[in-house]
Amino acid sequence: MVTIATPPSNTTTHMIPKPRDVVKMVQTMVRERRATRARYKLGARKRSSTYHLSNKIAFARDTYFQLMQPYVASEQRPHIVYTDESCIHHHYKCRNHTLYDPNDELDLETK
């Protein structure tokens, strides 16, 4: 004779929260943990609006201007291009992914 046994299962009732509530609880837990353990803060950093030049940068700037002064005052001025990374990378928007010279005739696409 064959008897059918009931499979082991959890027959007690549980209160399962809605998915939105679960997401909210997880986000709250992650935010609290991030603030306490990793010391990260959510939001914009408040900084002062004044610019500060370090002594090292001010000295390098003054040295550069002293070296360039004879070229600027001469009759035939050579083309001087300042190629410091701060000049190259800080003066364009994040959505402009390419830097180009619009007056460069060799760089134009042919139709």
MILUMSE-691675 format. One record per residue: residue in one letter; residue number from 1; x negated, y, z negated of N, C-alpha, C in turn. Coordinates in Angstrom, 2 decimals. Each point is the difference from the previous one (the first is absolute). Layout:
BEGIN
{'a'; NUM; {X; Y; Z}; {X; Y; Z}; {X; Y; Z}};
...
***
This chain:
BEGIN
{'m'; 1; {-0.84; -1.16; 0.00}; {0.84; 1.16; 0.00}; {-0.89; 1.24; 0.00}};
{'v'; 2; {0.33; 0.99; 0.81}; {-0.77; 1.23; 0.14}; {0.75; 1.11; -0.71}};
{'t'; 3; {-0.73; 0.69; -0.88}; {0.60; 1.15; -0.68}; {-0.73; 1.27; 0.43}};
{'i'; 4; {0.70; 1.07; 0.13}; {-0.58; 1.28; 0.41}; {-0.27; 0.82; -1.25}};
{'a'; 5; {-1.26; 0.37; -0.17}; {-0.38; 0.81; -1.15}; {0.07; 1.48; 0.38}};
{'t'; 6; {0.34; 0.82; -0.95}; {0.03; 1.44; 0.27}; {-1.45; 0.52; 0.04}};
{'p'; 7; {-0.31; 0.80; 0.99}; {-1.37; 0.50; 0.09}; {-0.29; 0.98; -1.13}};
{'p'; 8; {-1.27; 0.09; -0.41}; {-0.33; 0.97; -1.04}; {0.16; 1.41; 0.55}};
{'s'; 9; {0.76; 0.80; -0.64}; {0.22; 1.36; 0.45}; {0.32; 0.88; -1.19}};
{'n'; 10; {-0.16; 1.25; 0.22}; {0.28; 0.98; -1.04}; {1.48; 0.36; 0.11}};
{'t'; 11; {0.75; -0.45; -0.94}; {1.45; 0.21; 0.07}; {0.46; 1.19; -0.83}};
{'t'; 12; {-0.92; 0.65; -0.69}; {0.41; 1.16; -0.80}; {0.18; 1.21; 0.90}};
{'t'; 13; {0.83; 0.90; -0.39}; {0.25; 1.20; 0.79}; {-1.03; 1.07; -0.36}};
{'h'; 14; {-0.46; 0.68; 1.00}; {-0.97; 1.09; -0.18}; {0.55; 1.25; 0.64}};
{'m'; 15; {-0.43; 1.13; -0.55}; {0.38; 1.27; 0.59}; {-1.14; 0.45; 0.90}};
{'i'; 16; {0.19; -0.04; 1.28}; {-1.03; 0.39; 0.96}; {0.31; 1.43; 0.43}};
{'p'; 17; {-0.97; 0.93; -0.19}; {0.26; 1.39; 0.37}; {0.08; 0.17; 1.51}};
{'k'; 18; {0.61; 1.09; 0.39}; {0.13; 0.31; 1.42}; {-1.38; 0.35; 0.57}};
{'p'; 19; {-0.20; -0.18; 1.30}; {-1.32; 0.27; 0.59}; {-0.48; 1.43; -0.20}};
{'r'; 20; {0.89; 0.97; 0.04}; {-0.43; 1.40; -0.20}; {-0.53; 0.20; -1.41}};
{'d'; 21; {0.67; -0.62; -0.97}; {-0.46; 0.12; -1.38}; {-1.35; -0.67; -0.18}};
{'v'; 22; {-0.21; -1.13; 0.65}; {-1.28; -0.69; -0.09}; {-1.11; 0.87; 0.59}};
{'v'; 23; {0.25; 0.60; 1.14}; {-0.99; 0.87; 0.63}; {-0.32; 1.18; -0.91}};
{'k'; 24; {1.01; 0.59; -0.62}; {-0.21; 1.12; -0.91}; {-0.84; -0.40; -1.20}};
{'m'; 25; {0.31; -1.18; -0.55}; {-0.76; -0.47; -1.17}; {-1.46; -0.27; 0.36}};
{'v'; 26; {-0.23; -0.59; 1.16}; {-1.38; -0.28; 0.42}; {-0.75; 1.31; 0.25}};
{'q'; 27; {0.63; 0.97; 0.65}; {-0.65; 1.28; 0.25}; {-0.34; 0.71; -1.31}};
{'t'; 28; {0.91; -0.05; -0.96}; {-0.25; 0.61; -1.31}; {-1.18; -0.67; -0.69}};
{'m'; 29; {-0.03; -1.33; 0.05}; {-1.09; -0.73; -0.63}; {-1.34; 0.31; 0.67}};
{'v'; 30; {0.00; 0.09; 1.32}; {-1.25; 0.30; 0.71}; {-0.46; 1.41; -0.31}};
{'r'; 31; {0.92; 0.96; -0.06}; {-0.38; 1.38; -0.32}; {-0.57; 0.11; -1.40}};
{'e'; 32; {0.64; -0.65; -0.96}; {-0.50; 0.04; -1.38}; {-1.37; -0.66; -0.09}};
{'r'; 33; {-0.16; -1.12; 0.67}; {-1.28; -0.71; -0.05}; {-1.09; 0.81; 0.69}};
{'r'; 34; {0.35; 0.64; 1.11}; {-0.98; 0.81; 0.72}; {-0.46; 1.17; -0.87}};
{'a'; 35; {0.94; 0.60; -0.72}; {-0.35; 1.15; -0.83}; {-0.83; -0.40; -1.20}};
{'t'; 36; {0.26; -1.18; -0.57}; {-0.70; -0.38; -1.22}; {-1.29; -0.75; 0.27}};
{'r'; 37; {0.00; -0.89; 0.97}; {-1.18; -0.85; 0.21}; {-1.00; 0.60; 0.98}};
{'a'; 38; {0.46; 0.44; 1.13}; {-0.92; 0.47; 1.03}; {-0.25; 1.49; -0.10}};
{'r'; 39; {0.72; 0.69; -0.84}; {-0.13; 1.44; -0.22}; {0.29; 0.81; 1.26}};
{'y'; 40; {0.85; -0.52; 0.88}; {0.44; 0.75; 1.16}; {1.23; 0.80; -0.36}};
{'k'; 41; {0.16; 1.12; 0.66}; {1.18; 0.81; -0.21}; {0.74; 0.15; 1.32}};
{'l'; 42; {1.30; 0.06; -0.08}; {0.83; 0.15; 1.18}; {0.31; 1.48; 0.18}};
{'g'; 43; {-0.20; 0.51; 1.21}; {0.31; 1.39; 0.27}; {-1.21; 0.76; 0.49}};
{'a'; 44; {0.19; 1.27; 0.26}; {-1.07; 0.84; 0.52}; {-0.92; 0.44; -1.13}};
{'r'; 45; {-1.27; 0.07; 0.31}; {-0.98; 0.45; -0.98}; {0.01; 1.52; -0.04}};
{'k'; 46; {0.00; 0.56; -1.18}; {-0.01; 1.45; -0.15}; {-1.46; 0.45; -0.06}};
{'r'; 47; {-0.36; 0.83; 0.95}; {-1.37; 0.51; 0.07}; {0.04; 1.52; 0.02}};
{'s'; 48; {-1.11; 0.59; -0.33}; {-0.05; 1.46; 0.05}; {-0.14; 0.43; 1.45}};
{'s'; 49; {0.45; 1.18; 0.29}; {-0.01; 0.48; 1.38}; {-1.28; 0.74; 0.34}};
{'t'; 50; {-0.93; 0.15; -0.94}; {-1.24; 0.70; 0.29}; {-1.02; -0.99; 0.54}};
{'y'; 51; {-0.82; 0.48; 0.90}; {-1.05; -0.83; 0.59}; {-1.29; 0.24; -0.76}};
{'h'; 52; {-0.76; -1.06; -0.17}; {-1.24; 0.10; -0.75}; {-1.13; -0.57; 0.83}};
{'l'; 53; {-1.07; 0.77; 0.17}; {-1.19; -0.48; 0.70}; {-1.01; -0.46; -1.04}};
{'s'; 54; {-0.51; -1.20; 0.18}; {-1.05; -0.47; -0.90}; {-1.30; 0.72; 0.35}};
{'n'; 55; {-0.94; -0.03; -0.91}; {-1.29; 0.66; 0.24}; {-0.72; -0.64; 1.17}};
{'k'; 56; {0.13; -1.31; 0.14}; {-0.66; -0.72; 1.10}; {0.53; 0.45; 1.36}};
{'i'; 57; {1.32; 0.12; 0.11}; {0.60; 0.42; 1.27}; {-0.31; 1.46; 0.30}};
{'a'; 58; {0.03; 0.85; -1.02}; {-0.32; 1.41; 0.21}; {-1.45; 0.17; 0.44}};
{'f'; 59; {-0.91; -0.77; -0.58}; {-1.41; 0.07; 0.39}; {-0.19; -0.47; 1.44}};
{'a'; 60; {0.67; -1.09; 0.38}; {-0.10; -0.51; 1.38}; {0.57; 1.01; 0.99}};
{'r'; 61; {1.10; 0.65; -0.37}; {0.59; 1.02; 0.87}; {-0.94; 1.18; 0.19}};
{'d'; 62; {-0.58; 0.48; -1.09}; {-0.92; 1.14; 0.08}; {-1.23; -0.34; 0.83}};
{'t'; 63; {-0.52; -1.21; -0.17}; {-1.16; -0.43; 0.78}; {0.34; -0.05; 1.48}};
{'y'; 64; {1.17; -0.52; 0.32}; {0.44; -0.08; 1.40}; {0.12; 1.39; 0.62}};
{'f'; 65; {0.59; 0.95; -0.72}; {0.15; 1.34; 0.54}; {-1.35; 0.69; 0.17}};
{'q'; 66; {-0.93; -0.25; -0.91}; {-1.33; 0.59; 0.15}; {-0.73; -0.57; 1.22}};
{'l'; 67; {0.20; -1.28; 0.28}; {-0.63; -0.60; 1.17}; {0.65; 0.47; 1.30}};
{'m'; 68; {1.27; 0.29; 0.00}; {0.72; 0.39; 1.21}; {-0.08; 1.50; 0.28}};
{'q'; 69; {-0.39; 0.80; -0.96}; {-0.03; 1.46; 0.16}; {-0.87; 0.45; 1.18}};
{'p'; 70; {-1.22; -0.55; 0.19}; {-0.79; 0.44; 1.17}; {0.67; -0.31; 1.34}};
{'y'; 71; {0.72; -1.09; 0.08}; {0.66; -0.36; 1.26}; {1.18; 0.93; 0.29}};
{'v'; 72; {0.71; 0.39; -1.02}; {1.16; 0.87; 0.19}; {-0.43; 1.40; 0.41}};
{'a'; 73; {-1.13; 0.48; -0.53}; {-0.46; 1.36; 0.27}; {-0.79; 0.10; 1.30}};
{'s'; 74; {-0.35; -1.11; 0.64}; {-0.83; 0.06; 1.21}; {0.82; 0.45; 1.21}};
{'e'; 75; {-0.72; 0.39; 1.07}; {0.65; 0.47; 1.23}; {0.72; -1.15; 0.71}};
{'q'; 76; {-0.69; -1.11; 0.19}; {0.60; -1.16; 0.66}; {0.38; -1.01; -1.08}};
{'r'; 77; {1.25; 0.03; -0.35}; {0.45; -0.89; -1.08}; {0.28; -1.39; 0.55}};
{'p'; 78; {-0.60; -1.02; -0.58}; {0.32; -1.36; 0.45}; {1.37; -0.43; -0.53}};
{'h'; 79; {0.56; -1.03; 0.61}; {1.27; -0.53; -0.47}; {-0.25; -0.81; -1.27}};
{'i'; 80; {0.56; 0.44; -1.10}; {-0.18; -0.68; -1.28}; {1.34; -0.63; -0.37}};
{'v'; 81; {-0.03; -1.29; -0.23}; {1.22; -0.73; -0.36}; {-0.18; -0.55; -1.40}};
{'y'; 82; {0.91; 0.36; -0.88}; {-0.05; -0.48; -1.38}; {0.76; -1.32; -0.05}};
{'t'; 83; {-0.69; -1.09; -0.33}; {0.61; -1.33; 0.07}; {0.04; -0.69; -1.35}};
{'d'; 84; {0.26; 0.72; -1.04}; {0.13; -0.62; -1.31}; {1.32; -0.76; -0.04}};
{'e'; 85; {0.04; -1.08; -0.77}; {1.22; -0.81; -0.07}; {1.19; 0.79; -0.52}};
{'s'; 86; {-0.23; 0.92; -0.93}; {1.12; 0.76; -0.54}; {0.64; 0.87; 1.08}};
{'c'; 87; {-0.82; 0.51; 0.91}; {0.55; 0.81; 1.09}; {0.75; -0.87; 0.99}};
{'i'; 88; {-0.49; -1.19; 0.25}; {0.61; -0.87; 1.01}; {1.31; -0.61; -0.51}};
{'h'; 89; {0.02; -0.48; -1.22}; {1.10; -0.83; -0.45}; {1.09; 0.71; -0.79}};
{'h'; 90; {-0.21; 1.23; -0.42}; {0.99; 0.62; -0.87}; {0.89; 1.02; 0.69}};
{'h'; 91; {-0.19; 0.22; 1.29}; {0.75; 1.07; 0.65}; {0.96; -0.52; 1.06}};
{'y'; 92; {0.60; -1.14; -0.24}; {1.05; -0.47; 0.88}; {1.02; -0.78; -0.81}};
{'k'; 93; {1.19; -0.11; 0.53}; {1.09; -0.68; -0.70}; {-0.15; -1.51; 0.12}};
{'c'; 94; {0.63; -0.72; -0.91}; {-0.11; -1.45; 0.01}; {0.69; -0.62; 1.21}};
{'r'; 95; {0.96; 0.69; 0.59}; {0.69; -0.57; 1.15}; {-0.79; 0.19; 1.29}};
{'n'; 96; {-0.98; 0.90; 0.00}; {-0.85; 0.18; 1.18}; {-1.15; -1.00; -0.12}};
{'h'; 97; {0.14; -1.12; 0.68}; {-0.96; -1.07; -0.17}; {-1.26; 0.20; 0.82}};
{'t'; 98; {-0.01; 0.92; 0.94}; {-1.19; 0.19; 0.82}; {-0.42; 1.46; -0.06}};
{'l'; 99; {-1.29; 0.20; 0.10}; {-0.55; 1.34; 0.09}; {-0.57; 0.16; 1.41}};
{'y'; 100; {0.37; 1.07; 0.66}; {-0.50; 0.21; 1.35}; {-0.05; 1.48; 0.29}};
{'d'; 101; {-0.79; 0.34; 1.00}; {-0.11; 1.38; 0.45}; {0.91; 0.18; 1.21}};
{'p'; 102; {1.05; 0.82; -0.08}; {0.91; 0.15; 1.14}; {-0.65; 0.68; 1.20}};
{'n'; 103; {-1.11; 0.72; -0.21}; {-0.68; 0.69; 1.10}; {-1.03; -0.88; 0.70}};
{'d'; 104; {-0.21; -1.21; -0.48}; {-0.99; -0.89; 0.60}; {0.56; -0.56; 1.30}};
{'e'; 105; {-0.58; 0.41; 1.14}; {0.52; -0.43; 1.30}; {-0.40; -1.42; 0.33}};
{'l'; 106; {-1.05; -0.52; -0.60}; {-0.44; -1.36; 0.29}; {0.85; -1.04; -0.71}};
{'d'; 107; {0.76; 0.42; -0.98}; {0.78; -0.93; -0.80}; {1.45; -0.14; 0.48}};
{'l'; 108; {0.38; 0.74; 1.03}; {1.38; -0.04; 0.46}; {0.28; -1.30; 0.75}};
{'e'; 109; {1.22; -0.51; -0.16}; {0.40; -1.21; 0.71}; {0.29; 0.33; 1.46}};
{'t'; 110; {-0.36; -0.91; 0.87}; {0.31; 0.20; 1.42}; {1.39; -0.54; 0.29}};
{'k'; 111; {0.70; 0.69; 0.89}; {1.37; -0.42; 0.32}; {0.01; -0.94; 1.17}};
***
